[in-house]
Amino acid sequence: MTADIAAAPRREAAALPPDHPQVRYGRIGVLLLNLGTPEGTGYWPMRAYLKEFLSDRRVIEEPRWKWWPVLNFIILSTRPGRKGKDYASIWNRERDEGPLKTITRSQTEQLAERLKPLAGDRVVFDWAMRYGFPDVKSRLKALLDQGCDRILLVPLYPQYAAPTSATACDQAFRALMQMRWQPTVRVSPPYHDDPVYIGALARSMRASLAKLDFEPEVILCSFHGMPKEYLLKGDPYYCQCVKTWRLLRAELGLSEERFPLTFQSRFGPDEWLQPYTDETVKALAQAGRKSMAIVAPGFSADCLETLEELDGENREIFLHNGGEKFAYLPCLNDSPEGIDVIAEVVQRELMGWL
C-alpha cells in the first residue's frame, strides 16, 4: 500500500501492485463539535436551521405524528422571523456569521497553535456544527483525506446531555456508517468536574467581576434547561450541572444565596428543570436586589442563549422590575482560560496515540 506518511511514524515499505490506489494514513484528527448556527438572519436561513434542529429526535422527544404538524405548520411559520431578529442583534457583521461560529473557529486555531509543540504536524485540528455548517460529515471526510486514520471527537459541552453531546456523536456515527474504511474513533467525555475547567471558570469570573464598577449582590449561575421528563428518563445533565455549580461555588467561596443555580431557555408547555432563570431574575429584582450578574458555565462559547437571552432579555427583566445594575459575565470562549480547558481535555484523550 502506497501511503503519504509525512509526520507519521516510519513504517516498513511493502511491495504493492502498481495499480494500487494511493492511501493516506498515519495522522490523527481532532474534531471540535458545537451546536450550530444559522447561515443568515433572514426567514429562509432561519427556517432551515430551526427545521434541522427541531426535527432532531434527541431534542424533541414527542411522537412524530404529534410533533410534525406543530413544527411545520405553526413553529416554522412564525418562529424564523422572531428568532432571526434575535440573531440579528448579536450577528458578527464583519464575517457575516453567528458568534458561535466565529468563536469555535478561533478555539480550533488557538488549540492547534497551543498543541503544536506536542503534536507537530501529525495531528490535524478541525471543527464542525451539529446543525448547519460546517457540517460534521464533510469535516470528517476532510480529516480522512488528510491521512487521519484516528479521530478524536470533542463535543464542546462540559455537561453531558442527550440533546447536545449525544446528538453530536450521532451525527458523526451516521457519517461513519457510510464509510467502507472507518477511522478509529474516540469521544472525549464530559468535563463538568475537571479541576482545570473549574479553575478556569473561577479565574475568568474573577477577571470579569474586577472590571465592573459595582459589586453584584447576587451572581446567578444559569445553565441551559431541558424538560424535566428527560431527567426522569435517566439523562445525567441535571446532576452534572449541580456538581459544576457546587464545585465552582466552593472555588469562589460563595454561599448558595449569593450564587444561586437556575435553568434557562425553556421551550413549550412542559415542565423544565427548575428554578427558571427569568423568573428568578424577576423575583430578585422585586425582592429589592439592586445589582446582579449572570454567568453561564455550561456554554463553552457565547451564543444566542447567552448574548441575547441572558445579556439582553434578562437584563431587561431585572431593570424593569426595580434592579439598577446588571452584568453578564462572558463564557470562556477563546480566552487563554478557555483554551486551557480544551487543551487539557484533548491532551488527556490523545494519550496512547501520541
C-alpha positions as CSV (number, residue, x, y, z in Angstrom):
1,M,0.0,0.0,0.0
2,T,1.5,3.3,-1.0
3,A,1.0,6.0,1.6
4,D,1.5,9.6,2.5
5,I,3.2,9.2,5.9
6,A,4.7,12.7,6.4
7,A,5.0,13.4,10.1
8,A,3.8,9.8,10.9
9,P,5.9,7.0,12.5
10,R,8.2,5.3,10.0
11,R,6.7,2.0,8.7
12,E,8.3,-0.6,6.6
13,A,7.5,-0.2,2.9
14,A,5.7,-3.1,1.3
15,A,5.7,-4.2,-2.3
16,L,2.4,-3.3,-3.8
17,P,0.8,-3.7,-7.2
18,P,1.5,-0.7,-9.5
19,D,-2.3,0.0,-9.9
20,H,-2.9,0.1,-6.1
21,P,-4.8,3.3,-5.2
22,Q,-2.9,5.9,-3.1
23,V,-4.0,5.9,0.5
24,R,-3.0,8.5,3.1
25,Y,-2.7,7.3,6.7
26,G,-0.8,7.8,9.9
27,R,-2.2,11.1,11.1
28,I,-4.6,11.9,14.0
29,G,-7.6,14.2,13.6
30,V,-9.2,16.2,16.4
31,L,-12.7,17.5,15.6
32,L,-14.3,20.0,17.9
33,L,-18.1,19.8,17.8
34,N,-20.6,22.5,18.8
35,L,-24.3,23.0,18.4
36,G,-24.7,25.2,15.3
37,T,-25.8,28.5,13.9
38,P,-28.0,29.7,11.0
39,E,-26.3,30.8,7.8
40,G,-28.2,34.1,7.9
41,T,-30.8,36.0,9.9
42,G,-33.4,36.1,7.1
43,Y,-36.6,33.9,7.1
44,W,-35.3,31.1,4.9
45,P,-31.8,30.5,6.6
46,M,-33.5,30.7,10.0
47,R,-36.2,28.2,8.8
48,A,-33.7,25.7,7.5
49,Y,-31.7,25.9,10.7
50,L,-34.7,25.6,13.0
51,K,-36.2,22.7,11.0
52,E,-33.0,20.7,11.2
53,F,-32.6,21.5,14.9
54,L,-36.2,20.9,16.0
55,S,-36.6,17.7,13.8
56,D,-33.9,16.0,15.9
57,R,-35.4,13.3,18.0
58,R,-32.8,13.8,20.6
59,V,-34.0,17.4,21.0
60,I,-37.8,16.9,20.8
61,E,-38.9,13.5,22.0
62,E,-42.6,14.0,21.1
63,P,-44.2,11.3,18.9
64,R,-43.7,12.2,15.2
65,W,-47.4,12.2,14.4
66,K,-47.9,14.8,17.1
67,W,-44.8,17.0,16.6
68,W,-44.6,17.1,12.8
69,P,-47.7,19.2,12.1
70,V,-46.9,21.5,15.1
71,L,-43.4,22.1,13.7
72,N,-44.2,22.5,10.1
73,F,-47.5,24.4,10.2
74,I,-47.0,26.5,13.3
75,I,-43.5,26.9,14.6
76,L,-41.7,27.1,11.2
77,S,-44.3,29.7,10.0
78,T,-43.7,32.1,12.9
79,R,-40.5,31.4,14.8
80,P,-38.0,32.0,12.0
81,G,-38.9,35.7,11.8
82,R,-38.7,36.2,15.6
83,K,-35.5,34.3,16.1
84,G,-34.0,36.0,13.0
85,K,-34.4,39.4,14.8
86,D,-32.8,37.9,17.9
87,Y,-29.8,36.6,15.9
88,A,-29.5,39.9,14.0
89,S,-28.9,41.7,17.4
90,I,-25.8,39.6,18.0
91,W,-24.6,38.9,14.5
92,N,-21.0,39.2,13.5
93,R,-21.5,41.5,10.6
94,E,-17.8,41.6,9.7
95,R,-17.7,37.9,9.0
96,D,-21.4,37.6,8.3
97,E,-21.9,34.7,10.7
98,G,-23.2,33.9,14.2
99,P,-20.8,34.4,17.1
100,L,-20.7,30.7,17.9
101,K,-19.1,30.0,14.5
102,T,-16.6,32.8,15.0
103,I,-15.6,31.6,18.4
104,T,-15.4,27.9,17.6
105,R,-13.2,28.6,14.6
106,S,-10.9,30.7,16.9
107,Q,-10.9,28.0,19.6
108,T,-9.7,25.4,17.0
109,E,-7.0,27.7,15.6
110,Q,-5.7,28.5,19.0
111,L,-5.8,24.9,20.2
112,A,-3.7,23.9,17.1
113,E,-1.2,26.5,17.9
114,R,-1.1,25.6,21.6
115,L,-0.5,21.9,21.0
116,K,1.8,22.2,18.0
117,P,4.9,21.6,20.2
118,L,3.4,18.4,21.4
119,A,1.6,17.2,18.2
120,G,3.7,18.7,15.4
121,D,2.1,18.2,12.0
122,R,0.9,14.7,12.9
123,V,-2.3,16.0,14.4
124,V,-4.9,17.8,12.3
125,F,-7.4,20.1,14.1
126,D,-10.8,20.9,12.7
127,W,-14.3,21.9,13.8
128,A,-17.9,21.3,12.9
129,M,-21.5,22.2,13.8
130,R,-24.2,19.6,14.6
131,Y,-26.8,21.8,12.9
132,G,-25.8,23.9,9.9
133,F,-22.3,24.4,8.5
134,P,-19.6,23.4,8.5
135,D,-21.3,20.0,8.8
136,V,-19.9,17.0,10.6
137,K,-19.8,14.7,7.6
138,S,-17.8,17.0,5.4
139,R,-15.2,17.7,8.1
140,L,-14.8,14.1,8.9
141,K,-14.1,13.5,5.2
142,A,-11.6,16.3,5.2
143,L,-9.7,14.8,8.1
144,L,-9.7,11.4,6.3
145,D,-8.4,13.0,3.1
146,Q,-5.5,14.4,5.1
147,G,-4.5,10.9,6.2
148,C,-6.2,10.8,9.7
149,D,-6.9,7.2,10.4
150,R,-7.6,8.0,14.1
151,I,-10.0,10.8,15.1
152,L,-10.9,12.3,18.4
153,L,-14.4,13.8,18.6
154,V,-14.6,16.6,21.2
155,P,-18.2,17.7,22.0
156,L,-17.7,21.2,23.5
157,Y,-20.3,20.6,26.2
158,P,-18.9,20.4,29.8
159,Q,-22.1,18.6,31.0
160,Y,-23.3,15.6,29.1
161,A,-26.9,15.7,27.7
162,A,-28.6,13.6,25.1
163,P,-29.8,16.7,23.1
164,T,-26.3,18.1,22.9
165,S,-23.4,15.6,23.4
166,A,-25.2,12.5,22.2
167,T,-26.7,14.1,19.1
168,A,-23.3,15.5,18.0
169,C,-21.9,12.0,18.2
170,D,-25.0,10.5,16.5
171,Q,-24.2,12.8,13.5
172,A,-20.6,11.6,13.4
173,F,-21.6,8.0,13.7
174,R,-24.1,8.4,10.8
175,A,-21.3,9.6,8.6
176,L,-19.1,6.7,9.8
177,M,-21.8,4.2,8.9
178,Q,-21.4,5.2,5.2
179,M,-17.7,4.6,5.1
180,R,-16.0,1.4,3.9
181,W,-12.8,2.1,5.8
182,Q,-13.7,3.8,9.0
183,P,-11.1,5.6,11.1
184,T,-10.5,4.5,14.7
185,V,-12.6,6.9,16.8
186,R,-12.6,8.2,20.4
187,V,-15.1,10.5,22.0
188,S,-13.9,12.8,24.8
189,P,-16.0,12.6,28.0
190,P,-17.9,15.5,29.7
191,Y,-15.6,17.6,31.9
192,H,-18.1,19.1,34.3
193,D,-16.0,18.4,37.3
194,D,-12.5,18.7,35.8
195,P,-10.3,20.8,38.1
196,V,-8.9,22.6,35.1
197,Y,-12.4,23.6,34.0
198,I,-13.5,24.7,37.4
199,G,-10.3,26.7,37.9
200,A,-10.6,28.3,34.5
201,L,-14.2,29.4,35.2
202,A,-13.2,30.9,38.6
203,R,-10.3,32.8,37.1
204,S,-12.5,34.1,34.2
205,M,-15.3,35.2,36.6
206,R,-12.9,37.0,38.9
207,A,-11.4,38.8,36.0
208,S,-14.8,39.9,34.7
209,L,-16.0,40.9,38.1
210,A,-12.9,43.0,38.6
211,K,-13.8,45.1,35.5
212,L,-17.2,46.1,36.9
213,D,-17.9,49.4,38.5
214,F,-20.1,47.7,41.1
215,E,-20.1,44.6,43.3
216,P,-23.1,42.4,42.4
217,E,-25.3,41.4,45.4
218,V,-26.1,38.2,43.6
219,I,-24.3,36.2,40.9
220,L,-26.7,33.9,39.1
221,C,-25.3,30.6,37.8
222,S,-27.5,29.8,34.7
223,F,-27.4,26.6,32.8
224,H,-29.4,25.7,29.7
225,G,-32.6,23.9,30.7
226,M,-34.2,20.7,29.4
227,P,-37.6,19.1,30.0
228,K,-37.8,17.5,33.5
229,E,-39.0,14.3,31.8
230,Y,-35.6,13.8,30.2
231,L,-34.0,13.8,33.7
232,L,-36.6,11.3,34.9
233,K,-35.7,9.1,31.9
234,G,-32.1,9.0,33.1
235,D,-30.3,11.9,31.5
236,P,-27.4,12.9,33.8
237,Y,-27.3,16.5,32.7
238,Y,-29.0,18.0,35.8
239,C,-26.8,16.2,38.2
240,Q,-23.6,17.3,36.3
241,C,-24.8,20.9,36.3
242,V,-25.4,20.8,40.0
243,K,-21.9,19.4,40.6
244,T,-20.3,22.1,38.4
245,W,-22.2,24.7,40.4
246,R,-21.2,23.2,43.7
247,L,-17.5,22.9,42.8
248,L,-17.5,26.4,41.3
249,R,-19.2,27.9,44.3
250,A,-16.7,26.3,46.6
251,E,-13.8,27.5,44.4
252,L,-15.1,31.1,44.6
253,G,-16.1,30.9,48.3
254,L,-19.7,31.9,47.7
255,S,-22.8,30.9,49.5
256,E,-25.9,29.4,47.8
257,E,-27.8,32.6,48.5
258,R,-25.1,34.8,46.8
259,F,-24.6,32.3,43.9
260,P,-27.9,30.6,43.2
261,L,-28.4,28.0,40.4
262,T,-31.1,28.4,37.7
263,F,-32.0,27.0,34.3
264,Q,-32.9,29.0,31.2
265,S,-34.3,28.7,27.6
266,R,-37.4,26.7,28.3
267,F,-39.5,26.0,25.2
268,G,-43.1,24.7,25.0
269,P,-45.7,23.9,27.7
270,D,-43.9,21.1,29.6
271,E,-42.2,21.5,32.9
272,W,-38.5,22.0,32.6
273,L,-35.6,21.9,35.1
274,Q,-36.2,24.5,37.8
275,P,-35.7,27.1,39.1
276,Y,-36.2,29.1,35.9
277,T,-33.6,31.9,35.2
278,D,-36.1,34.5,34.0
279,E,-38.5,34.0,36.9
280,T,-35.6,34.1,39.4
281,V,-34.2,37.3,37.9
282,K,-37.6,39.0,38.2
283,A,-38.1,37.7,41.8
284,L,-34.7,39.0,42.8
285,A,-35.4,42.5,41.5
286,Q,-38.9,42.6,43.0
287,A,-37.3,41.5,46.4
288,G,-35.2,44.6,46.4
289,R,-31.9,43.4,44.9
290,K,-30.4,46.4,43.1
291,S,-27.4,44.7,41.4
292,M,-26.7,41.3,39.9
293,A,-24.5,39.4,37.5
294,I,-25.2,36.3,35.5
295,V,-22.7,33.6,34.4
296,A,-23.4,30.6,32.1
297,P,-20.7,28.0,32.8
298,G,-22.5,25.3,30.7
299,F,-21.7,27.1,27.4
300,S,-18.1,26.8,26.0
301,A,-18.8,29.8,23.8
302,D,-21.1,32.7,23.8
303,C,-24.1,32.4,21.5
304,L,-27.8,33.4,21.2
305,E,-28.7,31.9,24.6
306,T,-26.1,34.0,26.4
307,L,-25.7,37.2,24.4
308,E,-29.4,37.8,23.5
309,E,-31.3,35.8,26.2
310,L,-29.1,36.5,29.3
311,D,-27.4,39.8,28.5
312,G,-30.5,41.1,26.6
313,E,-33.8,39.7,27.8
314,N,-32.9,39.0,31.4
315,R,-31.1,42.4,31.7
316,E,-34.5,44.0,30.7
317,I,-36.4,41.8,33.1
318,F,-34.1,42.9,36.0
319,L,-34.1,46.6,35.2
320,H,-37.8,46.8,34.5
321,N,-38.6,45.2,37.9
322,G,-36.6,47.5,40.1
323,G,-33.0,46.5,39.5
324,E,-30.4,49.1,38.8
325,K,-27.1,47.5,37.8
326,F,-26.7,44.3,35.7
327,A,-23.8,42.5,34.2
328,Y,-23.4,39.4,32.1
329,L,-20.0,37.6,32.6
330,P,-18.8,36.1,29.3
331,C,-18.1,32.4,28.7
332,L,-14.6,31.0,28.5
333,N,-14.8,31.3,24.7
334,D,-11.4,31.5,23.0
335,S,-9.7,33.2,26.0
336,P,-6.5,31.7,27.4
337,E,-8.6,30.1,30.1
338,G,-10.9,28.6,27.6
339,I,-8.1,27.1,25.5
340,D,-6.5,25.8,28.8
341,V,-9.6,23.6,29.3
342,I,-9.9,22.3,25.7
343,A,-6.2,21.6,25.5
344,E,-6.4,19.7,28.8
345,V,-9.2,17.5,27.5
346,V,-7.6,16.9,24.2
347,Q,-4.1,16.0,25.6
348,R,-5.6,13.6,28.1
349,E,-7.7,11.8,25.4
350,L,-4.9,11.6,22.9
351,M,-2.8,9.6,25.4
352,G,-1.6,6.4,23.8
353,W,-2.0,7.9,20.3
354,L,0.9,10.4,20.7
